[in-house]
Amino acid sequence: MPELKPNAYEHHPPRRPIRLPRRLTPPPEHPSPPNLKVFAWVGLGLAIVVLVLALPYLISYFLALAGL
């Protein structure tokens, strides 16, 4: 069995392709992440609506199980 040698890989920083001109201005800033609070409130509202609509059915189901 041959002896195992450590990997000789060395990390090199990325290089800009030669065909592209050198950048003279800094890159544009990334936009801020979207505000997801609206989706959280909508999800909470939908969960409450589903709960309110399902509550009478759950009560009648448990009453039917209890034999009342």
N, C-alpha and C positions, 0 to 999 in steps of 0.2 A: 504494500500500500504506500503510495507516495506521501511524503510529508506535506502537511498543510502549511501554506505560507500566509501571513497576514495580507489583507487586501491593500494594494498599493494605491488605492484611489485617494485623491486629494481634492477637496472642494475648491472650485475656482469661482470667483464672483462672475455674474453674468456680464457678457460683453455686448455692446450695441453693434448691430450689423453694420458692416462697412458701407452698404448701399444707402443707409439713412444718414442725413446730415447731422452734424453734432448739435445737440440741443443747447441753445443759448439762454433760454428762459426756463425758470423752474416749472415743473409739471403743475397742472391745475390742481386745486384742492378738491378733495372728495366731498360730495354733498353730505349733509348730516343724515343719519338714519331716519326713516319715516316714523311718524308718531302713530303708534299702534293703540293708543288709549281708546280711540273711537271704536275700534274693533272689539276691545275688551268690554266696553259698555254695551255694545250691540249684542255680544255673546251672552252677557249676563242678563240682558233684557229678554232675549229669546229663551234662555233657560228658565226664567221666571214664568214666562207665558206658557211654556210647555208644562211646567209644574202645576200651574193653576188649572190648565185644561185637563191634566191627567188626574188631579186630586179626586174629583167626584167618582171617576171610574175605579180608582184604587180603593176608595172607601166602600163602594158597592161590592167590589170583588171580595174584600175582607169580610164584609157582613155576610155575603153568600157563603163563604168558607165557614164562618162561625155558625151558620144555620139559622140566622135570625130573619 
